[in-house]
Amino acid sequence: MGDVITAVLALIEHPKAYGEVFNIGHSKEISIYDLAVLVKAMTHSLSEIVLVPYEEAYEAGFEDMPRRVPDISKIQGLIGYQPILDLPDMLDRIVVYERERGK
């Protein structure tokens, strides 16, 4: 099982989780560009990474967070959640699953 499934199952079983909202994620940060490079390498893709300017990607007035690092302290405090898999391990599982699914 992966980190998210393990966390969700633990939350389902915990009575103090009902009605609450939790971040389930990893505390390690990666840029979207570095994620694209990693996915491209892991999949042996020949695709080009295209950088789209913010103004073209979003409509006028849209504000996005410059960084996304989930605060997992709430879920850690309730069920002791600690991510185990690192990003390459998670991506490897996804790549294998998608390749099997595509057959």
Sine and cosine of phi, psi and omega as CSV:
sin_phi,cos_phi,sin_psi,cos_psi,sin_omega,cos_omega
0.00,0.00,0.41,-0.91,0.05,-1.00
-1.00,-0.07,0.14,-0.99,-0.03,-1.00
-0.85,0.53,-0.68,0.73,-0.06,-1.00
-0.92,0.40,-0.71,0.71,0.00,-1.00
-0.88,0.47,-0.71,0.71,0.02,-1.00
-0.87,0.50,-0.69,0.73,0.00,-1.00
-0.91,0.41,-0.71,0.70,-0.02,-1.00
-0.89,0.46,-0.69,0.73,0.03,-1.00
-0.88,0.47,-0.65,0.76,0.04,-1.00
-0.91,0.41,-0.62,0.78,0.03,-1.00
-0.92,0.39,-0.62,0.79,0.03,-1.00
-0.86,0.51,-0.61,0.80,-0.05,-1.00
-0.99,0.15,-0.26,0.97,-0.10,-1.00
-0.99,-0.10,0.87,-0.49,-0.07,-1.00
-0.88,0.47,-0.47,0.88,-0.01,-1.00
-0.98,0.20,-0.08,1.00,0.00,-1.00
-1.00,0.09,-0.35,0.94,-0.07,-1.00
-0.87,0.50,0.79,-0.62,0.02,-1.00
0.99,0.16,-0.01,1.00,-0.03,-1.00
-0.99,-0.14,0.30,-0.95,0.04,-1.00
-0.89,-0.46,0.72,-0.69,-0.04,-1.00
-0.77,-0.63,0.61,-0.79,0.21,-0.98
-1.00,0.09,0.78,-0.63,0.11,-0.99
-0.87,-0.50,0.92,-0.38,-0.05,-1.00
-0.26,-0.97,-0.37,-0.93,-0.02,-1.00
-0.84,-0.55,0.51,-0.86,-0.05,-1.00
-1.00,0.04,-0.08,1.00,0.03,-1.00
-1.00,0.07,0.73,-0.69,-0.05,-1.00
-0.99,-0.12,0.57,-0.82,0.09,-1.00
-0.58,-0.82,0.61,-0.79,0.04,-1.00
-0.97,0.23,0.37,-0.93,0.04,-1.00
-0.88,0.47,-0.62,0.78,0.02,-1.00
-0.89,0.46,-0.74,0.67,0.00,-1.00
-0.90,0.43,-0.56,0.83,0.08,-1.00
-0.90,0.43,-0.69,0.72,0.02,-1.00
-0.88,0.48,-0.69,0.73,0.02,-1.00
-0.88,0.47,-0.70,0.72,-0.01,-1.00
-0.90,0.44,-0.73,0.69,0.01,-1.00
-0.89,0.46,-0.68,0.73,0.01,-1.00
-0.86,0.51,-0.70,0.71,0.01,-1.00
-0.91,0.41,-0.69,0.72,-0.06,-1.00
-0.93,0.37,-0.48,0.87,-0.03,-1.00
-0.99,-0.13,-0.03,1.00,-0.04,-1.00
0.83,0.55,0.60,0.80,-0.04,-1.00
-0.97,0.24,0.59,-0.81,0.10,-1.00
-0.99,-0.12,0.06,1.00,-0.02,-1.00
-0.88,0.47,0.52,-0.85,0.07,-1.00
-1.00,0.04,0.64,-0.77,0.12,-0.99
-1.00,0.04,0.88,-0.48,-0.06,-1.00
-0.95,-0.30,0.83,-0.55,0.04,-1.00
-1.00,-0.02,0.86,-0.50,-0.03,-1.00
-0.97,-0.26,0.81,-0.59,0.02,-1.00
-0.86,0.51,0.57,-0.82,-0.02,-1.00
-0.77,0.64,-0.68,0.73,-0.06,-1.00
-0.90,0.44,-0.47,0.88,0.03,-1.00
-1.00,0.08,-0.50,0.86,-0.07,-1.00
-0.98,0.22,-0.49,0.87,-0.09,-1.00
-0.81,-0.58,0.46,-0.89,0.04,-1.00
-0.96,0.27,0.33,-0.94,-0.01,-1.00
-0.84,0.54,0.70,-0.71,0.03,-1.00
1.00,-0.01,-0.19,0.98,0.00,-1.00
-0.96,0.29,0.74,-0.67,0.05,-1.00
-0.88,-0.47,0.79,-0.61,-0.01,-1.00
-0.89,-0.45,0.45,-0.90,0.07,-1.00
-0.96,0.30,0.71,-0.71,0.02,-1.00
-0.95,0.31,-0.39,0.92,0.00,-1.00
-0.67,-0.74,0.54,-0.84,0.07,-1.00
-0.77,-0.64,0.98,-0.20,0.08,-1.00
-0.77,-0.64,0.95,-0.32,-0.09,-1.00
-0.91,0.41,0.63,-0.78,0.12,-0.99
-1.00,0.04,0.96,-0.28,-0.06,-1.00
-0.98,-0.19,0.24,0.97,-0.05,-1.00
-0.89,0.46,-0.57,0.82,-0.02,-1.00
-0.91,0.42,-0.73,0.68,-0.01,-1.00
-0.95,0.31,-0.52,0.86,0.07,-1.00
-0.90,0.43,-0.68,0.74,-0.02,-1.00
-0.92,0.38,-0.56,0.83,-0.07,-1.00
-0.99,0.13,-0.75,0.66,-0.09,-1.00
-0.86,-0.51,0.06,1.00,-0.01,-1.00
0.96,0.28,0.40,0.92,-0.02,-1.00
-0.84,0.54,0.73,-0.68,0.10,-1.00
-0.57,-0.82,0.88,-0.48,0.02,-1.00
-0.87,0.49,0.68,-0.73,-0.02,-1.00
-0.96,-0.27,-0.70,0.72,-0.03,-1.00
-0.97,0.24,0.63,-0.78,0.13,-0.99
-1.00,-0.06,0.16,-0.99,-0.11,-0.99
-0.84,0.55,-0.74,0.67,0.02,-1.00
-0.86,0.51,-0.60,0.80,0.04,-1.00
-0.90,0.43,-0.70,0.71,0.01,-1.00
-0.89,0.45,-0.72,0.69,0.00,-1.00
-0.90,0.45,-0.61,0.79,0.03,-1.00
-0.87,0.50,-0.68,0.74,0.04,-1.00
-0.88,0.47,-0.66,0.75,-0.01,-1.00
-0.92,0.40,-0.70,0.72,0.00,-1.00
-0.88,0.48,-0.73,0.68,0.01,-1.00
-0.87,0.49,-0.72,0.69,-0.01,-1.00
-0.87,0.50,-0.74,0.67,-0.05,-1.00
-0.92,0.39,-0.58,0.81,0.04,-1.00
-0.93,0.38,-0.65,0.76,0.04,-1.00
-0.92,0.40,-0.64,0.77,-0.02,-1.00
-0.92,0.39,-0.53,0.85,-0.04,-1.00
-0.98,0.18,-0.13,0.99,-0.04,-1.00
-0.96,0.27,0.00,0.00,0.00,0.00
